[in-house]
Amino acid sequence: MSKLYEAVKPIGRFVPGDFVAGLSDSEILEHLGKGNIKEHVPEPVETPKAKPTKTEAKLDG
């Protein structure tokens, strides 16, 4: 999976918050250096723990 980049400042057709696509590697490096874009890091998703059912609670206890 390739890296995703998010616009921090307006760049051409991209506004802050947009995912930046269609740029060459050199353009990506240039905009990273200028602080115009940043690498998008997805937030970890926490899965809620399942509550034990009545039968599981009786067997455990």
mmCIF file as gemmi writes it, N, C-alpha and C atoms, coordinates in Angstrom:
data_model
loop_
_atom_site.group_PDB
_atom_site.id
_atom_site.type_symbol
_atom_site.label_atom_id
_atom_site.label_alt_id
_atom_site.label_comp_id
_atom_site.label_asym_id
_atom_site.label_entity_id
_atom_site.label_seq_id
_atom_site.pdbx_PDB_ins_code
_atom_site.Cartn_x
_atom_site.Cartn_y
_atom_site.Cartn_z
_atom_site.occupancy
_atom_site.B_iso_or_equiv
_atom_site.pdbx_formal_charge
_atom_site.auth_seq_id
_atom_site.auth_asym_id
_atom_site.pdbx_PDB_model_num
ATOM 1 N N . MET Axp A 1 ? 0.843 -1.179 0 1 0 ? 1 A 1
ATOM 2 C CA . MET Axp A 1 ? 0 0 0 1 0 ? 1 A 1
ATOM 3 C C . MET Axp A 1 ? 0.886 1.24 0 1 0 ? 1 A 1
ATOM 4 N N . SER Axp A 2 ? 0.592 2.168 -0.861 1 0 ? 2 A 1
ATOM 5 C CA . SER Axp A 2 ? 1.389 3.385 -0.93 1 0 ? 2 A 1
ATOM 6 C C . SER Axp A 2 ? 0.965 4.358 0.167 1 0 ? 2 A 1
ATOM 7 N N . LYS Axp A 3 ? 1.813 5.332 0.41 1 0 ? 3 A 1
ATOM 8 C CA . LYS Axp A 3 ? 1.54 6.314 1.456 1 0 ? 3 A 1
ATOM 9 C C . LYS Axp A 3 ? 0.487 7.303 0.974 1 0 ? 3 A 1
ATOM 10 N N . LEU Axp A 4 ? -0.292 7.805 1.909 1 0 ? 4 A 1
ATOM 11 C CA . LEU Axp A 4 ? -1.281 8.83 1.617 1 0 ? 4 A 1
ATOM 12 C C . LEU Axp A 4 ? -0.789 10.148 2.18 1 0 ? 4 A 1
ATOM 13 N N . TYR Axp A 5 ? -1.041 11.23 1.451 1 0 ? 5 A 1
ATOM 14 C CA . TYR Axp A 5 ? -0.628 12.554 1.886 1 0 ? 5 A 1
ATOM 15 C C . TYR Axp A 5 ? -1.846 13.456 1.956 1 0 ? 5 A 1
ATOM 16 N N . GLU Axp A 6 ? -1.866 14.334 2.965 1 0 ? 6 A 1
ATOM 17 C CA . GLU Axp A 6 ? -2.978 15.228 3.207 1 0 ? 6 A 1
ATOM 18 C C . GLU Axp A 6 ? -2.489 16.673 3.1 1 0 ? 6 A 1
ATOM 19 N N . ALA Axp A 7 ? -3.273 17.506 2.435 1 0 ? 7 A 1
ATOM 20 C CA . ALA Axp A 7 ? -2.901 18.912 2.28 1 0 ? 7 A 1
ATOM 21 C C . ALA Axp A 7 ? -3.06 19.638 3.612 1 0 ? 7 A 1
ATOM 22 N N . VAL Axp A 8 ? -2.041 20.417 3.978 1 0 ? 8 A 1
ATOM 23 C CA . VAL Axp A 8 ? -2.08 21.238 5.179 1 0 ? 8 A 1
ATOM 24 C C . VAL Axp A 8 ? -2.42 22.677 4.792 1 0 ? 8 A 1
ATOM 25 N N . LYS Axp A 9 ? -1.915 23.085 3.628 1 0 ? 9 A 1
ATOM 26 C CA . LYS Axp A 9 ? -2.146 24.418 3.078 1 0 ? 9 A 1
ATOM 27 C C . LYS Axp A 9 ? -2.739 24.249 1.678 1 0 ? 9 A 1
ATOM 28 N N . PRO Axp A 10 ? -3.397 25.278 1.144 1 0 ? 10 A 1
ATOM 29 C CA . PRO Axp A 10 ? -3.913 25.166 -0.224 1 0 ? 10 A 1
ATOM 30 C C . PRO Axp A 10 ? -2.775 24.968 -1.234 1 0 ? 10 A 1
ATOM 31 N N . ILE Axp A 11 ? -2.929 23.956 -2.084 1 0 ? 11 A 1
ATOM 32 C CA . ILE Axp A 11 ? -1.957 23.666 -3.146 1 0 ? 11 A 1
ATOM 33 C C . ILE Axp A 11 ? -2.755 23.427 -4.419 1 0 ? 11 A 1
ATOM 34 N N . GLY Axp A 12 ? -2.713 24.348 -5.339 1 0 ? 12 A 1
ATOM 35 C CA . GLY Axp A 12 ? -3.435 24.171 -6.602 1 0 ? 12 A 1
ATOM 36 C C . GLY Axp A 12 ? -4.897 23.862 -6.355 1 0 ? 12 A 1
ATOM 37 N N . ARG Axp A 13 ? -5.329 22.678 -6.774 1 0 ? 13 A 1
ATOM 38 C CA . ARG Axp A 13 ? -6.741 22.294 -6.632 1 0 ? 13 A 1
ATOM 39 C C . ARG Axp A 13 ? -7.06 21.689 -5.271 1 0 ? 13 A 1
ATOM 40 N N . PHE Axp A 14 ? -6.046 21.467 -4.427 1 0 ? 14 A 1
ATOM 41 C CA . PHE Axp A 14 ? -6.244 20.847 -3.12 1 0 ? 14 A 1
ATOM 42 C C . PHE Axp A 14 ? -6.42 21.899 -2.035 1 0 ? 14 A 1
ATOM 43 N N . VAL Axp A 15 ? -7.368 21.661 -1.149 1 0 ? 15 A 1
ATOM 44 C CA . VAL Axp A 15 ? -7.59 22.539 -0.006 1 0 ? 15 A 1
ATOM 45 C C . VAL Axp A 15 ? -7.164 21.775 1.246 1 0 ? 15 A 1
ATOM 46 N N . PRO Axp A 16 ? -6.896 22.47 2.355 1 0 ? 16 A 1
ATOM 47 C CA . PRO Axp A 16 ? -6.496 21.767 3.578 1 0 ? 16 A 1
ATOM 48 C C . PRO Axp A 16 ? -7.495 20.676 3.956 1 0 ? 16 A 1
ATOM 49 N N . GLY Axp A 17 ? -6.961 19.496 4.228 1 0 ? 17 A 1
ATOM 50 C CA . GLY Axp A 17 ? -7.784 18.341 4.582 1 0 ? 17 A 1
ATOM 51 C C . GLY Axp A 17 ? -7.99 17.369 3.442 1 0 ? 17 A 1
ATOM 52 N N . ASP Axp A 18 ? -7.747 17.815 2.196 1 0 ? 18 A 1
ATOM 53 C CA . ASP Axp A 18 ? -7.88 16.928 1.041 1 0 ? 18 A 1
ATOM 54 C C . ASP Axp A 18 ? -6.722 15.944 0.998 1 0 ? 18 A 1
ATOM 55 N N . PHE Axp A 19 ? -6.994 14.753 0.433 1 0 ? 19 A 1
ATOM 56 C CA . PHE Axp A 19 ? -5.917 13.822 0.144 1 0 ? 19 A 1
ATOM 57 C C . PHE Axp A 19 ? -5.294 14.246 -1.173 1 0 ? 19 A 1
ATOM 58 N N . VAL Axp A 20 ? -3.972 14.336 -1.186 1 0 ? 20 A 1
ATOM 59 C CA . VAL Axp A 20 ? -3.238 14.801 -2.35 1 0 ? 20 A 1
ATOM 60 C C . VAL Axp A 20 ? -2.893 13.599 -3.219 1 0 ? 20 A 1
ATOM 61 N N . ALA Axp A 21 ? -3.245 13.694 -4.508 1 0 ? 21 A 1
ATOM 62 C CA . ALA Axp A 21 ? -2.955 12.605 -5.443 1 0 ? 21 A 1
ATOM 63 C C . ALA Axp A 21 ? -2.513 13.19 -6.765 1 0 ? 21 A 1
ATOM 64 N N . GLY Axp A 22 ? -1.79 12.403 -7.517 1 0 ? 22 A 1
ATOM 65 C CA . GLY Axp A 22 ? -1.398 12.816 -8.855 1 0 ? 22 A 1
ATOM 66 C C . GLY Axp A 22 ? -0.133 13.651 -8.909 1 0 ? 22 A 1
ATOM 67 N N . LEU Axp A 23 ? 0.62 13.71 -7.816 1 0 ? 23 A 1
ATOM 68 C CA . LEU Axp A 23 ? 1.883 14.456 -7.819 1 0 ? 23 A 1
ATOM 69 C C . LEU Axp A 23 ? 3.038 13.482 -8.021 1 0 ? 23 A 1
ATOM 70 N N . SER Axp A 24 ? 4.089 13.963 -8.643 1 0 ? 24 A 1
ATOM 71 C CA . SER Axp A 24 ? 5.281 13.132 -8.829 1 0 ? 24 A 1
ATOM 72 C C . SER Axp A 24 ? 6.026 13.024 -7.495 1 0 ? 24 A 1
ATOM 73 N N . ASP Axp A 25 ? 6.949 12.102 -7.427 1 0 ? 25 A 1
ATOM 74 C CA . ASP Axp A 25 ? 7.742 11.917 -6.201 1 0 ? 25 A 1
ATOM 75 C C . ASP Axp A 25 ? 8.508 13.188 -5.84 1 0 ? 25 A 1
ATOM 76 N N . SER Axp A 26 ? 9.037 13.859 -6.852 1 0 ? 26 A 1
ATOM 77 C CA . SER Axp A 26 ? 9.8 15.083 -6.567 1 0 ? 26 A 1
ATOM 78 C C . SER Axp A 26 ? 8.879 16.186 -6.043 1 0 ? 26 A 1
ATOM 79 N N . GLU Axp A 27 ? 7.653 16.269 -6.578 1 0 ? 27 A 1
ATOM 80 C CA . GLU Axp A 27 ? 6.696 17.263 -6.084 1 0 ? 27 A 1
ATOM 81 C C . GLU Axp A 27 ? 6.274 16.957 -4.649 1 0 ? 27 A 1
ATOM 82 N N . ILE Axp A 28 ? 6.094 15.687 -4.343 1 0 ? 28 A 1
ATOM 83 C CA . ILE Axp A 28 ? 5.736 15.292 -2.976 1 0 ? 28 A 1
ATOM 84 C C . ILE Axp A 28 ? 6.844 15.683 -2.012 1 0 ? 28 A 1
ATOM 85 N N . LEU Axp A 29 ? 8.092 15.377 -2.38 1 0 ? 29 A 1
ATOM 86 C CA . LEU Axp A 29 ? 9.215 15.733 -1.51 1 0 ? 29 A 1
ATOM 87 C C . LEU Axp A 29 ? 9.33 17.243 -1.342 1 0 ? 29 A 1
ATOM 88 N N . GLU Axp A 30 ? 9.089 17.995 -2.414 1 0 ? 30 A 1
ATOM 89 C CA . GLU Axp A 30 ? 9.146 19.453 -2.351 1 0 ? 30 A 1
ATOM 90 C C . GLU Axp A 30 ? 8.085 20 -1.39 1 0 ? 30 A 1
ATOM 91 N N . HIS Axp A 31 ? 6.861 19.516 -1.509 1 0 ? 31 A 1
ATOM 92 C CA . HIS Axp A 31 ? 5.765 20.015 -0.671 1 0 ? 31 A 1
ATOM 93 C C . HIS Axp A 31 ? 5.896 19.532 0.775 1 0 ? 31 A 1
ATOM 94 N N . LEU Axp A 32 ? 6.463 18.342 0.972 1 0 ? 32 A 1
ATOM 95 C CA . LEU Axp A 32 ? 6.735 17.89 2.342 1 0 ? 32 A 1
ATOM 96 C C . LEU Axp A 32 ? 7.739 18.819 3.008 1 0 ? 32 A 1
ATOM 97 N N . GLY Axp A 33 ? 8.776 19.184 2.266 1 0 ? 33 A 1
ATOM 98 C CA . GLY Axp A 33 ? 9.804 20.08 2.786 1 0 ? 33 A 1
ATOM 99 C C . GLY Axp A 33 ? 9.272 21.469 3.108 1 0 ? 33 A 1
ATOM 100 N N . LYS Axp A 34 ? 8.326 21.94 2.315 1 0 ? 34 A 1
ATOM 101 C CA . LYS Axp A 34 ? 7.748 23.265 2.542 1 0 ? 34 A 1
ATOM 102 C C . LYS Axp A 34 ? 6.658 23.244 3.622 1 0 ? 34 A 1
ATOM 103 N N . GLY Axp A 35 ? 6.225 22.059 4.012 1 0 ? 35 A 1
ATOM 104 C CA . GLY Axp A 35 ? 5.171 21.954 5.018 1 0 ? 35 A 1
ATOM 105 C C . GLY Axp A 35 ? 3.778 22.124 4.435 1 0 ? 35 A 1
ATOM 106 N N . ASN Axp A 36 ? 3.648 21.988 3.125 1 0 ? 36 A 1
ATOM 107 C CA . ASN Axp A 36 ? 2.343 22.117 2.479 1 0 ? 36 A 1
ATOM 108 C C . ASN Axp A 36 ? 1.487 20.866 2.623 1 0 ? 36 A 1
ATOM 109 N N . ILE Axp A 37 ? 2.15 19.704 2.737 1 0 ? 37 A 1
ATOM 110 C CA . ILE Axp A 37 ? 1.443 18.439 2.899 1 0 ? 37 A 1
ATOM 111 C C . ILE Axp A 37 ? 2.076 17.666 4.044 1 0 ? 37 A 1
ATOM 112 N N . LYS Axp A 38 ? 1.351 16.689 4.544 1 0 ? 38 A 1
ATOM 113 C CA . LYS Axp A 38 ? 1.887 15.794 5.569 1 0 ? 38 A 1
ATOM 114 C C . LYS Axp A 38 ? 1.427 14.382 5.258 1 0 ? 38 A 1
ATOM 115 N N . GLU Axp A 39 ? 2.17 13.416 5.769 1 0 ? 39 A 1
ATOM 116 C CA . GLU Axp A 39 ? 1.775 12.03 5.573 1 0 ? 39 A 1
ATOM 117 C C . GLU Axp A 39 ? 0.56 11.742 6.433 1 0 ? 39 A 1
ATOM 118 N N . HIS Axp A 40 ? -0.431 11.095 5.849 1 0 ? 40 A 1
ATOM 119 C CA . HIS Axp A 40 ? -1.655 10.768 6.58 1 0 ? 40 A 1
ATOM 120 C C . HIS Axp A 40 ? -1.423 9.492 7.367 1 0 ? 40 A 1
ATOM 121 N N . VAL Axp A 41 ? -1.65 9.574 8.675 1 0 ? 41 A 1
ATOM 122 C CA . VAL Axp A 41 ? -1.522 8.414 9.544 1 0 ? 41 A 1
ATOM 123 C C . VAL Axp A 41 ? -2.911 8.116 10.1 1 0 ? 41 A 1
ATOM 124 N N . PRO Axp A 42 ? -3.522 6.997 9.693 1 0 ? 42 A 1
ATOM 125 C CA . PRO Axp A 42 ? -4.859 6.695 10.189 1 0 ? 42 A 1
ATOM 126 C C . PRO Axp A 42 ? -4.849 6.45 11.695 1 0 ? 42 A 1
ATOM 127 N N . GLU Axp A 43 ? -5.907 6.904 12.356 1 0 ? 43 A 1
ATOM 128 C CA . GLU Axp A 43 ? -6.011 6.705 13.793 1 0 ? 43 A 1
ATOM 129 C C . GLU Axp A 43 ? -6.384 5.251 14.059 1 0 ? 43 A 1
ATOM 130 N N . PRO Axp A 44 ? -5.785 4.64 15.085 1 0 ? 44 A 1
ATOM 131 C CA . PRO Axp A 44 ? -6.129 3.255 15.388 1 0 ? 44 A 1
ATOM 132 C C . PRO Axp A 44 ? -7.584 3.161 15.852 1 0 ? 44 A 1
ATOM 133 N N . VAL Axp A 45 ? -8.252 2.129 15.401 1 0 ? 45 A 1
ATOM 134 C CA . VAL Axp A 45 ? -9.655 1.924 15.75 1 0 ? 45 A 1
ATOM 135 C C . VAL Axp A 45 ? -9.721 0.919 16.885 1 0 ? 45 A 1
ATOM 136 N N . GLU Axp A 46 ? -10.316 1.337 17.985 1 0 ? 46 A 1
ATOM 137 C CA . GLU Axp A 46 ? -10.471 0.434 19.122 1 0 ? 46 A 1
ATOM 138 C C . GLU Axp A 46 ? -11.788 -0.303 18.987 1 0 ? 46 A 1
ATOM 139 N N . THR Axp A 47 ? -11.722 -1.621 19.125 1 0 ? 47 A 1
ATOM 140 C CA . THR Axp A 47 ? -12.944 -2.405 19.083 1 0 ? 47 A 1
ATOM 141 C C . THR Axp A 47 ? -13.439 -2.592 20.512 1 0 ? 47 A 1
ATOM 142 N N . PRO Axp A 48 ? -14.716 -2.353 20.748 1 0 ? 48 A 1
ATOM 143 C CA . PRO Axp A 48 ? -15.229 -2.512 22.102 1 0 ? 48 A 1
ATOM 144 C C . PRO Axp A 48 ? -15.209 -3.984 22.512 1 0 ? 48 A 1
ATOM 145 N N . LYS Axp A 49 ? -14.897 -4.222 23.783 1 0 ? 49 A 1
ATOM 146 C CA . LYS Axp A 49 ? -14.879 -5.594 24.274 1 0 ? 49 A 1
ATOM 147 C C . LYS Axp A 49 ? -16.312 -6.073 24.435 1 0 ? 49 A 1
ATOM 148 N N . ALA Axp A 50 ? -16.528 -7.295 24.05 1 0 ? 50 A 1
ATOM 149 C CA . ALA Axp A 50 ? -17.872 -7.859 24.148 1 0 ? 50 A 1
ATOM 150 C C . ALA Axp A 50 ? -18.185 -8.174 25.606 1 0 ? 50 A 1
ATOM 151 N N . LYS Axp A 51 ? -19.39 -7.85 26 1 0 ? 51 A 1
ATOM 152 C CA . LYS Axp A 51 ? -19.82 -8.172 27.361 1 0 ? 51 A 1
ATOM 153 C C . LYS Axp A 51 ? -20.123 -9.662 27.421 1 0 ? 51 A 1
ATOM 154 N N . PRO Axp A 52 ? -19.757 -10.316 28.517 1 0 ? 52 A 1
ATOM 155 C CA . PRO Axp A 52 ? -20.053 -11.75 28.615 1 0 ? 52 A 1
ATOM 156 C C . PRO Axp A 52 ? -21.564 -11.981 28.701 1 0 ? 52 A 1
ATOM 157 N N . THR Axp A 53 ? -21.993 -13.011 28.05 1 0 ? 53 A 1
ATOM 158 C CA . THR Axp A 53 ? -23.409 -13.357 28.12 1 0 ? 53 A 1
ATOM 159 C C . THR Axp A 53 ? -23.686 -14.013 29.462 1 0 ? 53 A 1
ATOM 160 N N . LYS Axp A 54 ? -24.933 -14.222 29.766 1 0 ? 54 A 1
ATOM 161 C CA . LYS Axp A 54 ? -25.303 -14.81 31.062 1 0 ? 54 A 1
ATOM 162 C C . LYS Axp A 54 ? -24.723 -16.213 31.203 1 0 ? 54 A 1
ATOM 163 N N . THR Axp A 55 ? -24.705 -16.993 30.118 1 0 ? 55 A 1
ATOM 164 C CA . THR Axp A 55 ? -24.173 -18.351 30.216 1 0 ? 55 A 1
ATOM 165 C C . THR Axp A 55 ? -22.664 -18.328 30.417 1 0 ? 55 A 1
ATOM 166 N N . GLU Axp A 56 ? -21.955 -17.393 29.78 1 0 ? 56 A 1
ATOM 167 C CA . GLU Axp A 56 ? -20.509 -17.291 29.98 1 0 ? 56 A 1
ATOM 168 C C . GLU Axp A 56 ? -20.205 -16.856 31.4 1 0 ? 56 A 1
ATOM 169 N N . ALA Axp A 57 ? -20.987 -15.95 31.935 1 0 ? 57 A 1
ATOM 170 C CA . ALA Axp A 57 ? -20.759 -15.476 33.292 1 0 ? 57 A 1
ATOM 171 C C . ALA Axp A 57 ? -20.946 -16.599 34.301 1 0 ? 57 A 1
ATOM 172 N N . LYS Axp A 58 ? -21.921 -17.465 34.069 1 0 ? 58 A 1
ATOM 173 C CA . LYS Axp A 58 ? -22.167 -18.581 34.988 1 0 ? 58 A 1
ATOM 174 C C . LYS Axp A 58 ? -21.047 -19.617 34.91 1 0 ? 58 A 1
ATOM 175 N N . LEU Axp A 59 ? -20.521 -19.859 33.712 1 0 ? 59 A 1
ATOM 176 C CA . LEU Axp A 59 ? -19.475 -20.856 33.552 1 0 ? 59 A 1
ATOM 177 C C . LEU Axp A 59 ? -18.161 -20.367 34.156 1 0 ? 59 A 1
ATOM 178 N N . ASP Axp A 60 ? -17.88 -19.089 34.054 1 0 ? 60 A 1
ATOM 179 C CA . ASP Axp A 60 ? -16.626 -18.544 34.565 1 0 ? 60 A 1
ATOM 180 C C . ASP Axp A 60 ? -16.635 -18.419 36.09 1 0 ? 60 A 1
ATOM 181 N N . GLY Axp A 61 ? -17.747 -18.159 36.669 1 0 ? 61 A 1
ATOM 182 C CA . GLY Axp A 61 ? -17.802 -17.799 38.066 1 0 ? 61 A 1
ATOM 183 C C . GLY Axp A 61 ? -18.181 -18.908 38.937 1 0 ? 61 A 1
